[in-house]
Amino acid sequence: MRNLLTKPCAIALAVASGFSQHAFANEAEIARPANTTPAANEQTEEPEKIVVTGSRIKRDSFSIPTPLVTMDREAIADTGLTNLSDILVDNMPALSESIGNTTSQSSVSATGLSTVQLRDLGANRTLTLIDGRRVVSNSYSGNYVSLNTIPSGMVERVEIISGGASATYGADAVAGVVNIITQSKKEGFDFKANTGETTDGGGKEFTLDLNYGTSFAEDRGYAYFSANWDRDFGMTFYDRKRAQIEDSYDYDPDRMCNVMQTADGDQCMRDITQADWVSKSDGIPGGVFLENSRNDTQFWYDGQTLRDDWKGNEEIYGINSNQYVMLDVPSDNVSAAVKIDYDLTDDVMFYAQVQYSESGSFNNKSPEDEYEGAYVPRYDPTTGEPLADVAPGYIPIDNPYVPQEILDANPYKDRIYWDRRFSEVGNISTDNTRKTIRSWAGLQGTLFNDEWDWDLSASYGRFTQHQIRSNELNTVKLNQALQAEELADGTIQCIDEAARAEGCVPINLFGEGSITEEMAAWIRTNPIIDTEIKQYGVVGYVAGDLFELPAGSVSAVFGGEHRKDSQDLSTSDDMKAGGITFNYVPNFYGEVEVYEAFAELAIPLLKDAPLAKNLSAETSLRLANYSMENVNTVASYKLGVFWEPIEGYAFRANYARAQRAPTITELMSPPRGDYDSYDDICDGLTATSTKAGHDNCRKEPTLAAQLAADPNFEFSDENNSYSPGAGNENLKEETADTYTFGVTVAPAFLENFNLAVDYYDIAIVDAISQISNENIMRECYDSEAAWGEDNVFCNDITRNSEGNIIKILQRQYNLDELTARGYDVVAQYKLDLDNLGQLSFKLDYNHVIENSQTYEGLDGSLVTSHYAGYGSSKDKASMSLTWRNDNLRIRWRTNYLGSFKASQSLEEDYQEYIAENDARCEAGEDTCISNPEKLAYQDYGSFLKHSLSASYTMSLGEQSQLRVFGGVNNVFDNKGDFYPYGRGNYYSAYGGGAGRYVYVGAQYSF
């Protein structure tokens, strides 16, 4: 088959390939036979030029201006993993997981997605491409491409382009680009099967791959087909003993010791053993009653037996609710793809690709745990206007199901406080089914006597998600069912006549099994969320050489693109009305259109001159006009320089201005339910408390009323963690300035050695993000801005009649700045051992200098949150040593994570405790602690994980072969130190508790 893209040079092909899957797919080493005469082949000799993306010249990360990291098909196969996201995060230090099966257990809609992010700046700022093309998103939450929708057997290699790349690829490439390049040169058929499981049990995976490629029509055409099935069986609480350890850790500022919750309250850890640790919930299946500090006698059901010794004994009789949490959510992914190239004439080629994937995940969770004051929002199902929030409410004192023993206890305020897990209704589950289709087709040809290339293509993508959330509670109906009365004939009925007409069944919460199926059916609800996202696109460009300079040709690309994205979110009737225990998700539709024009130049400045073996520059510009009211036309541009003073030693530098427009959800979404744990700033409030913010806390009407009624009142935080998120129609684009500076070394005295060191500095202004719950409370209660209704942050906090926060609204804002600074090191070395084969070494290392968020508070002060070294390591590396000898390949991999601190806020609190204790000691107070303990579970040392893989290929005939392979990931079963803040007490970056993983497989090709 003829290859058209041979004339354009340098950046011309770089940009061209960014919009042409065909250009990406071909490499000189394995090009298909050309449909030309030998003489013609001799005349089309390729110019010796370096191309950033897609070329007949093998590209690497050491001889181009833009920092680039790659992972090839062989390295991907040697990991033994089936999830492309896990593979990339494990082997490319600049990447981290954004959403995965071990981190999305509590998500409303993201369970089963698999996304990555660069520089920890969020998946929305990392543009994930397939064959250089922007593709439809897999989530309404943002522009996320789930990597489990891509057939893993189809992947040829993965490339990461660091730094702002919006001038080349458009919006969202603020942190950079992850480009998944698929196969386009395979001839023949192969079938692969592999499976693996952790040695501790759980974490089983199974994969089948089928691939077929062939030329046809006398080599004028080429067709490729790939199909893949991946199943992740998941991992439960019961698969890991560490997950079953109950712990509730804190630091006591009075005793200056690390404390763990026990049956006798918080105890200094030095005085107890792990056997004393407990962390239980009062949401027991039989129910807890009169659980309020004003009730001296509190009741609970031990099965069907009513007991009155609950008070002070929750950590003895409660339930460990972690037993319901999956450590790894099971998922099932099926995908297929077809690619076609066909030469219509000697000058015009048609190409097309269609990808389809269907993925499912099922997250089995706890039965709903509900209590009297659990407020949920309600809405008019027709207009969407908010109505008054509703809670299940107290059980009335005259409810006919209330046991006499509880009535005899003289309940506070003549009402029954309660808390209960609704086991009879069933376990809550989230069942997600996602379908994705991505397609594009185009024509490619030459102009001006084959001196210029052109490409024109159209694309279409559609993503749908059908989510069923089973066994939630209808709070409105539960409230109606609790308002019950007994008739003269002994019949018990709902008091509300209208509710009775709808089938209301009074409910009995007293004792395990007391809720009948009829009662459960009345309050049970199974909300459904349907999402449809569509993307249409048209792109065209011309690429070629403009004119000659002494150092070579000035190459250029000129083109334009149009894209339309739409998003339609619809829900079932129960979700539209709200008033249910599941997070409220509103119906909304939005669409965005963008028209773009782009140009890029590659300018050779000097060649073979003194101190300038090669000096070249690249520059690009993209103008984008959005349909958004506050965005309109934005410009992204880049300037890059590559200077090689002497052969083998080079310097490179890039400046890029990158833009990201708001997503449809960020811009248009009404409040969407979500939960995010936090500590109420007013916790511990008394009439005389002096903690930060307490002066304004005393102005809260609900808290002020309780202080007035009881001078000894002390507020105890029992918030419900409800933190709905909302869009903001006033958002504008965020703008990033990205600088990269690097050196590359390939010394002649050390053949086959390459080294690149690149510094990056990304500063994003007007960054679109949410302000944390802690900072929202600080802005309301503990800033120079006035407390009250004129304070927008105070208006986003809602409290119930007890003073507890029942909602903090988290809006999207254009914040002041996000900053990411650090450097990458990439090294490669190949050593020929003659008859003993070949050794290959590869190192990828990333060091983070800064990762922070800054915004300006209402009082004008700047608030900065630092993330580098808190919750994640500043240092991450992946190293591999591979030995090849004929058909045998053995690879040893080592992953490294540097030390880190668990929490910045905990560190800041601890420093305050130390200062307060020092002051007490200086004053000679008896409460002075002379030897305060250091924080436990705060400082984590470095982590190493070693993996071994081997494969052997044997011939089964002239045209068939069998490759068998296997390996052990995490050979030494290192799960990392105990991490009480993580799922199952594991740190997700250490593998989330998976530990040692053993796999085997075979691939048959003919």
N, C-alpha and C positions, 0 to 999 in steps of 0.2 A: 504494500500500500504506500502511496506517495505521501510524504510529509511536507506540508505546506509552509510551516513556520520555520524557515531557515535563514531568511535575509535579515530581519530586524536584529539589532544589537542591544546588548546591555539592558538598560532600563526599559527600552521599548518592549522587549520580550517579558521583562519582569511584570509590567502592568498588563500586557496582553494576556499573559497566562493567568493573571488574577481574574480574568473574565472568561477564560476558555478552558473547559475541562480537558479538551483534547491536548492543548499545549502542556498542561500539567502532566499528562499521563505518559509522555514519551521520554525515553532516555536513549542516548546513543548506543549504549552497550547492548540493548536488547530490542532494537527497533525491528519492526516487522519487515518482510521483504518489500522493496519498492516496486511499483508497477511502472518502471521506466527502463530504458535500455542502459547497458553498462556505460556507454559513452555519456549519457545524460547524467549518470551518477557521478562520473568523474568531474563533470562541469559544475556540479552543485556542491563544491567543497565548502564546508562550513567555516566562517570566520572564527578566529580564536578569541572569543569574548566570554566574559563571565556574566551569567544571567541570574538574577535573584530568585526568580520563581519560574520553573518549567523551562527546560532547555535540553538540547542534545548534549550539552557539556555537563558533566557531573558536577553539581554544586556542593559546596561545603560551607562551614561557618567561619572560615579563616581568610577568605579573599574577597569579601564583599563589604560594602559600607554598613549594612544593617546587621546587627547581631542576630544570629540564627542558631537554633538548636534542633537537631533532628533525631528521630528514632525510626529505624528501618524495620521491615517485616520480620527479619530474622530475630532481632532483639525482642520484638513484640511476642513472637512465638515462644521464645525461651523463658518468658515469665510464667507460663503455665496458667495465667489468669484468663478469664473469659470477658470480664468487663473492661472495656477500653479506657474508661475513666480511671479505674484502679491501676491499670498498667501505666498510664501517663503520669499520674500523681506519684507513683512509686519510683519512676525513672527520670522525671524531668523536674528538678528542684524548684524552678520558677513557678510551677503549677501547684495548686492545692485544690482540694475537693471543695466544691460549693454545695452540692446536694448529692447525697448517696444513700444507699440502703441502710447504712449504719448511723445516719445523722438526721433522717427525715421522719422518724417514727411518729412524732407529734404534729407533723405538718398537716394543714388542711387539704392541700391539693398536690403536694410535691412528692409524696411517697411513691417510689418506683422510678423517679427521675435520676439521671446520672450526669452531672454537669461539673465543669472545672472553671477555675479562675486563675488569672495571672496576677502576681504581685499582691495577692490578697485584697484586690480592689473590687471584687464582686464579679459574678458571671455576666452582669449587664455591661461591664466594661471590657470584657474579653470577647472578641468576635470569633466565633467558631465557624469555619468555612468547610465545605466539602468540595474538593477539586477546585478551590479558589472561588467558590460561589457562596454568596449569602443564601441561607436556606430558612425555611419557615421555623418559627419558634415552637417549642414543645411545652410551653407553660404560659398562662395568662399573667403570671406574676412578673414576667420580664422576658427579654430576648434571650431565652435559654435554649440551646441545642443539646438535647439529651444524647450522650454518646452511645447509649445502648440501643439507639434506633439505627445505628450504622452497622451493616454486616461486618463482623470482625475479620472474616476470611477474605473480605474484599479490600482490606486496607493494605496499601503498598508501603506507605510510610507516613509519619506525622512530623510536621514542622512547626516550630514556634518562632514567630517573628516578634521580637521584643520592641517595646517602645511604641509611641503613638503611630498608628498606621492608617488614620482616617483619610489622609490625602490619597492613598492608594485604594483602600477598600471601603471607604465610607464610614458612617457613624458607627459607634460602639467599639471601635478598635482603639480605645483610649490606652489600655494597658498593653495591647498587642493583639496578635492573631494566632489562633491555633488552627492549622490547616490540615485536614484529613485528606490525604491523597489516596485515591483508590486505584486498583490495578487496571491496566489497559493494554497489557502486552502478553498476557498469558495465552499459551496455546495448549490445548488438551484439557483433560478432565482430572480433577482430584477430589477426593472425599476424605475428610478428617473427622475423627472422633476423639474427644479427651474428657477425662473426668478426674475429680480430685476431692479431697475432704481433709479437714483438720484432724490431727491425731488425737485431740481431746474430744472429738465428736462435734457434729454440727458443721455448718459452713460448707456443705457439699455443693459442688457445681458440676454441670454436665453441658457439653457443647457438641453440636454437629455442624460441620461446614461442608458445603458442596459448591465447587467452582468449575466453570467451563468456559473456555475461550477458543475461538476459531476464526480463521480468515475464510472469505468466500468470494464468489464472483471474480475468480482469477486474481485474488489479492486486492481487489478494489474495495472490498468491505471487510469489516471486522466486527464480530459480535462477542459479547461477554455476558455471562450470567453467574450470579452468586446468590446463594441462599444460606441462611444461618439460623440455628436454634440454640439459645442459651437459657439454661435454667439454673437459678440460684435458689437452693432449698432453704436458705435462711439459718438463723441461729437464735435460740431462745434463752431465756433466763435460766432454765434448768441445764443448759449445756455448759455453763461455767460456774464453778463454785464461788469464784470471787463475786460474781453478780448477785449471789445469794447472801452476801455479807451485808447486814443492815448497818448503816452509818448515817449520822447527821452531825457534821463537824462544824465547830465554831471556835472563836477565840474569846476568852473571858477577860475583859479589861480590868475587872476588879481583882481577880486572882492572878492575872497575867500568866495564864496557862492555856494550853490547847485543850479544848473540852469536846467530849463526845456524848451524845444523848444516851441515857441509860433509863432503866425503869425507875430510878430514883432521881431523875432530872439530869442536867448536864454535870458531868464529872470530869475533873482533870484526867487526861489520858494516862498520865504517869501513875495514877492510883488504881487503874482498872486494867482489865485485859480485854481482848477483842470479844470474848464471850459475853461481856457486859453490854456491848453495843446494841442498841435497838433503834429502829426508825419505822414506826408503824403508823397506820392511818386509822382514823375513827370511822371510816366508811366500811363498816362490817356488814355482812349480808343480813343479819337479823336486826340491825339498827341500834343506834345510841340515842337516848332520850334525856331531856333536861340538862344537856351539856352546856352549862352556863355558869360562870363564877358565882352567880347569885343563888344557885341551887346547891345546897349542901349534899343532897342525895341525887345521884345520877345513875341512870339505869342502862342496861344493855342486855341483849339476848345472846345467850350461849346456846346456839341452835334454837330450840323452842322454849328454853328455860329463861325466865326473866330474872335478872340479877341486879342488885342495887349497889354494886361496888365499883362502878366505872370511874368515879372521880379520882384523879391522880394515878390511874392504872391503865391509861391508854397504851402505854408502851409495853404492857403485859398482855392485854387482851385484844389489842388492835390487830390489823392485818397488814402484811407487807405487800403494798400495792405494786412494787417493782416486779412481782412475779408475772404480771400481765404484759410487760414491756419486751418486745422483740429486740435482741441485740443486732440482728441483721434481718431486714424484712425480705421475705421470699419474693422472687420475681420471675417472670417468664417472658422471653423476648423472641419473636420470630420475625425475620426480615428477609427481603429478597431485592435484587436489583438487576437491571438489564442495561447494557451500554451498546450503542451501535455507532460505527463510523462508516461512511460510504462516500467514495469519490464519484460525484455526479458527472464531472468532467475532469480534464487535466488541471483545471484551475479552480474548481469549486468542490468543496467537500461538505457533506451533511453529517451532523453528529447529533446524538440524542442520548438521554439517560433517564431512567425512571427507577426510583427507589421506593419501596413500600416496607413499612414495619408495623408490627402490632405487638404491644407490650402490655403485660398485666402484672399487677402486684396486689397482694392481699395482706393487710396488716390487721391481725387479730389483737384486740385491745381489752381493757378491763370493762366489766359492766359499769354503767354510769354510777358515779358516787355523787349524791345530791344532798343538799341540806336546805333548811327553811329560807335562808337569805340569799340563795344563788340567783341573783337577778340576771335576766337575759333580755335583749332588746326585742321590741315588736315593731312591725311596720304595717302600713296600709298596703295590702297585697296588690291593689290596683294602681295607686299613685306612687307607692314607695316612700311616702312620708313617714317619719318616725312617730310611733305612738309611745305611751308610757311603758317603761320597762316592767317586766313581771317576774315575780319570784314564786316558788312553790308555796311559800307562806308557812306560818306556824300551824301545827295541828290544833284545832280548836279544843278547848278544855271539855266541851260537851260532845266531842266526836265519839260515837258509840263504840268504836274499836279501842279506845283508850282503857288500859287495864286499871282496875280500882287501886292497885298498889301505887301506881304512878300518881293518881289523883290524890291519894292520901298523903303524898309527899309535899303537898301545898306548893305547886309549881309557881315560880316567879312570874308575876304579871298574869297569872291564870292562863298561860299558854304553854304549849309543848314544843320546846326546841328539839330538833331531831337531825340526825345524819344517818344516811343509809346507802348501802350499795345495792343496786337493783338487779341482783343476780337472776331473778325470775324473768326479767325482760330479755336477758341474754347479753353476751359479750358484744360490745361495740366493735364493729369492723369497718375498715375502709377498703373497698374493692374498686380499683382503678383499671380501666381498659383504655389504652391509648392507641390511636391509629394515625400514622403519618405517611403522606405521599409527597415525594419531592420529584420534580421533573423539569427538564429543560431540553430544548432543541434549538439548533442553529445552523447557520451556513458560514463557511470559512473559505476565504479565497485570497487572490493576489490582485494587485493593481500596478499600473505604470511599469509594464514589462517585468513583472514579478519582483519589482523593487520594494513594494509596500504590501503589507498584509491587511486584510479586513476581516471582521467577525461581527455577525449580527445574530442575536439569540433572544429567545423568550423563555421565561420560567414560570412555573406554577407550583405552589405548595399548599397543602391543606393538612391541618392537624385537628384531631378531635379527641376529646377526653370525656368518658362517661364514668362518673363516680357515684357509687352507691354507698351511703353511710348507714349501716344497719344498727337498729336497737338503741337509738337515741330516745330521749324523753320529750314529750310535749308538755312544757311547763304550764301552759294555760290549762290543759286538761288535768294535769296533776293537781293543780290548785283547786279545780272544780271537784275532783275526786276526794280531796281532803275535807271539803265542806260537806259533811254527811250528817244525816239524821236518821233516827230509828222510829218507825211508825208503830202504832198500837199493836199491830199483829206481829211485830218483831222484824219486819222487813227493814233493811237499811238501804237508803237511797241518797243520791246527790241532792242537795238542797236547791240548787239552781235548776229551775224548771226548763229553761231553754237548753241547758246542758243535758238534762234528762231526755229531752226530745231528740237530741243528737246521739243518744246512746251512752251517756255518762254512767260509769260504773264506780261506785265508792270503793276506796282502796284501803286496805289494811296493811300498815307498815310494821306491825309489831310481831317480830319473830321470823326466823328463816322459813321460807316457803309459804309465808302468809299471803303473798300476792298470787292470786289465782291467774290462770291463763286469760280469763275474761278481763280481769283487772289490768293485766299487762298489755293486752291488746288495745285497751282504751288509751293508755298513755304512751304506747310505743309509736315511734315515727321513724321512717327510713328516708331521709332527705336525699335528693339527687341533684348533682351539679353536672351540667353539660357545657362543654367549652368547644368552640369552633374558631380556629385561627386560619386565615387565608393570606397568601402572599402572591402577588403578581409582579412580574418584573420583565423589563426589556432593556437590553444593553447592546451597544454597538461601539466599535472603535476602529481606528486605522493606526498602523504602526509601521515605522520605517526609518530610513536615514535621511536627515534633512540636508546636511552638507558635510564636507570634509574639513577637518583641521589638521595641522601637522601631526598631531598625536593620534588621529583617527576620526571616525565618523561621529557626528552628533546625531544621536538617535532620539526618536520622539514617539509618543503615543497621544492621540487625541480621541476623545470619545464622550459618550453621554449615557445616562441611565435613568430609567423611570421605575419607581417601585410603589406599590400600594399594599399596605398591610391593614387587615381588618380583624376585629376580635369580637366575638359574640358569646356572651356568658348568660346562660339561662338556667333556672333552677325549678325544682318541683314546688307545688303550691305551699307545702308546709314551710319551705325555706323562704318563700316570698313573704309570708306572714310573720316569720320570726317566731319568737316565743318558744324556741326549742333549745335543747342543751347543746346542740352542735353549733359551731361558729357560724354566725350569719354571713352569707355571701350574697351580695345584691346582684340582680340582673343588670347588665349594662352592655351597650354596644358602642364601639368606637372604631374609627378608621383614620389612617394617616397616609398622605401621599407625599412623595418627594421626587423632585426632578433635579438631576445632577449633571454637571459637565466637568470633565477632568482632562488634565494634560500632564505629561511627565517628560522630562528631558534627561539624557545622559550625556555628559560633556567630558570628553578626554582632554585634559589640559596639558599634560606632559607625558612623554614616554621615552624611556632609555636615555634620560638626561642625567647630568650630575645631581646626586642626591634626590633623584626623582625617577626611579625605575618605572614608576607608574603614579600618576596623579590625576584623579578624576573627580567629578562632582555629579551629583544627582539632585534634581529638584522636581517637585510636583505640586500641583494645585488642584483642589476640587471645590467647586461651588455647589452648594445644595440648597434648594428652596423647599421648605416644608409647609404643609397646610396648617400647622399649628399657629395659633394666634400670636404667641409670644416668642416664636422661634424664627419663622420666615427664612431669610437667606443667610447662610453661614459659610465661612471659608475655612478649609483645612489646607495646610501646606507643609512642605518638608524640604529641608536642604541637607544633603549628606556629602561628605568628603572622604575619599579613600586615598591615602598617601603611603606609597611604598618607597622609602628613600633608597634602600638597597634590597636586593632580591632576598625574600624570605622574612623580611621584617617590615611591618606596616602599622600605620595608625589609621583609625577611622573615627569619625564623629558625625553625629546626626542631631539636628534640631527639628522637632515636629510640633505643629499646632494641631491638636485633635479635638473633635467635638462629639458630644453625645446628646442627642435630643431626648426628651422624656419618652418613656414607653407609654402605650395607651393606658395601661393600668395606673402608672404614676400620675398621669395627667387627668384621667377621667373617672377613676373608680370612686364610687360612694364608699362609706366605711365598711370594711370587711372584717369579720370576726377573727381574732387571733388571741393566743395566750403567751405571755412572756413574764417569767417570774421576776419579782422585785420586792424590795423591803420598803414599806411605807416610811417616809421621812418623819411622820408623826408618831411612830411607834415609841412607846414608853412615855407618852405625854402625861404630865401631871400639872397641877396648878402652878408648880414652881420649877419645872424642868427647864434646863438651860441648853439642851442640845440644839444644834443648828436647825433653824426653821421653826422651832417650837413656839416662838412668839406669834408667828402668823398662824400656826396650827390651832392655837387657842381661839383664833377668830372664826374658825369653821363653825357654822351654826350647830351642826350635830354634835361636835365635840364640846363646844361651849355649853350646850344645854346639859350634857352629862357632868361637866365640871361644876356647873351651878347647882345641880341636884345632889352632888356628892363631892365634898371638898377633898376626899381621899381617892377620888377616881384616878385610875391609871389606865391609859389606853393600850390595848394589846392588838397588834396588827393581825388581822385575819382576812387580808385581801384575797380576791379570787383569781388574780393574775390576768384578768381580761384586758387585752390591749389591742383593740381593733385598729387596723391601718386604713388610711384614706388617701386618695389622690389629691392633687392641688392644681386647679385649672390655671393658676397664675405662674406655673413653673416655666422657666426658660431653659435653654440649652446649658450644659456644663462645658467648660473649656479647659483643656489640658495642655500644658507646655512640657514637652518631654525632651530631655537631653540625654544622649548616650555618647560616651567617650571610651575608646578601646584600643588595644594593641593586639596584633596577631604575630606569631612567631613560627616560622618553619625553617629552621637553620639547615644549611646544606650539609653540615658535618653530622647531622643526626637525621638520616633519611626516614621518611614516613612518620615524622613527629610534627604535630601541630598544637599550638597553644593559643588561646584567645582569652583575654581578660577585658571585660566591659563594665563600665560604671553607668548606672542609670539614675535619673532624677525626674520624677513625675510629680507635677504639681497641678491639681485639678481645682479650679475655682468655680464658684457657684455649683458645687457638687450636689447632686440630687440624692438626698438621703433622709432618714428619719432621725429624730433626736431621741435618745434613750429615755426610758421611763424615769430613771434616776435624775437625768438632767431636766426633764419636764417638771418633776417635783421641785428640783432646786430652783428653777426659774420662777416657779409660783411662790414657794415658801421661803427661799433662802437667797434672794438676790436683792439688789438695790431697787429693783422695780417694785411698784406698789402691788400688794396682794389685793385680789378682788376681781370683780367682773371686767375691769378694764385690762386685766392681765390675760392675754390670749391663752397662756399655758394653764392658768387656773381654770379657765372655761373648759379645758380638755380633760379635767379630772372630775369624776363623779363619785360621790360617797352615798352610802345608804343611811338609814335612820340610826344605825349603831355607830356610824362614823367610819366604817370600813370602806376602802376604795373598791368600787365594783366596775370601774372602767377608766382607763387612761387612753385617750385617743392619740394615736401616733400618725401625724400628717407627714406628707412629703414636703421638704423645703429645699430651696437652693442654699446650701450651707456655705460657709466661707471657703474652706479648703480641705482637700484630701492630699496627703503627701506620701510618696513612696520613694525611698532612696536605697541603693544598695549596689552590689556588683556581682557579676557572674564570671565563673571560670570554666572553660571547656578545654579539655586536653585529650588528644588521641595519639596513639603510637602503635605501629605495627612492626613486628620483628619476624623476619623470615628465618625459620630454623632448618631450612633445606629439607632433607628427607624426614625430619621430625615434624614437619608441618609449619604452622604460623601462629604466633601469639598476637592478640590484639588487646590493647588497654584503652579504656574510655573513662573519663571523669567529667561529671557535670556537678558544679558547686554553686550555691547561691548564698550570699550573705546579705541580710537586711540591716540597713543602718537606721532607717526610720520608716514607720508606718503609722500615720496619725490622722485624726480628724479634728478640725477646729471650726467653731462657729462663734458668732457674736451674739451674746445674750442680750436680753431686753435692756439691761442696765449699761450696755456698751462694753462689758468685759468680754475678753476672749476665753472660751472654754475649750481646752484641748484634751483629747483622749489619746493616749499612746498605746499602740498595740504591739509594736516590735518587742519581742522578748516577753510579752505577757499573753499567756494562752497559746502561744506558738513560738517555736524556736526562731532565733535569728539566723541560724545556720542549717543548711540542708544540703546533702550531697548524695550522689549515686555513682558508684564505681563498678566497673565490670572488667574481668579478665577472661578472654576467650581463647581457647586452643582449638585449632582446626587441623585435621590430618585426613586427607582424602574425604571419606564420607562420614567421618566422626567429628562431632562438635561438642565441646564441654565448656560451659560458662559458669564462672563464679561471680556473683553479684553481692555488693555490700551497700546497704543504705544507712545513712548517718543523719541523725537529728541532734542538733546541739542543745545545750541546757536552756532552760526558760523558767520564768516565774508564772504561777498559775493565774494570778489575778492582780491587776493594778489597783482596783478599789480595795481589796483586802490588804494590800501592801500599804496603801495610804492610811487606812483605818489603823493598821498596826503602828505606824509611825506616830499617829495622834495618841494612841494608847501609851506608847513609850514616853512621849513628851509629857503627858498628864501624870504618868507615874513618876517621872523625874521631878516634876514640880512638887508632888507629894513628898518625895524623899528630901528635897531641898528644904521643905517646910517642916520636916521632922514629924510628919503625920504617921500614925500607927498603921494606916492603910498602905504605906509604902512597901513595895515588893522589891527586895534587894537583888534578886536574880531572876528577872522576867524571862520566860521561855521564848525562844524564837518560834516563828510561825511554822506549824507543821503543814505538809501538803502544799507548800508554796514554791520551794526550790527543787526543780527536777534536773537531774544531770543528763549527760549525753546518752543517746540510744543508738545501738547498732543492731542491724538485722542482716544476716547472711543467707544467701540462697544459692542453690546448686542445680544446674540443669544439664542434661545430656541428650543428644539425638544421634541416630545412626541411620544412614540411608543405604538401602541395598537394592540392587537391580534384580528385577523379576523377568526380564526379557529386554528386547531391543527398545521397546517403547513404553515400558512400565517400570515403576519402582515403588518401594515401600519404605517410608520413614517412620521409625519408632522413636518415641521420646518420653521423657519423664523427668521428674525433679522434686526437689524439696525446697519450698520457700520458708524462710525463717528456720533454718536448720537447727538452731539452738533453742527454739521455742521461747524466744524473748517476748513477753507480753508487756514489758515496761512496769514501772512502779505503780503502786496503788494510787488511783486518781479518783477521789470521791466526787469530783464535779462531773464526771463523764458517765455515759450509759454503761451500766454494769460495773462501775468503778474502774473502767478502762479509758485511756486516752485514745481518741479516734485516730490521731496521726500515728500511733503505735500499732494500729491494726484493729482497734476496737475489741481486742480479746480473742481474735481468731487464732493467733499463735502459729504453730508449725502446720504447714499445709503440704500434702503430698499429692502428686498428680501423675498420671500416665496417659499416653495417647498414641495414636497411629494415623498416618496419612498415606493413602494409596493414590498414585498418580499414573495416568497412561494417556 
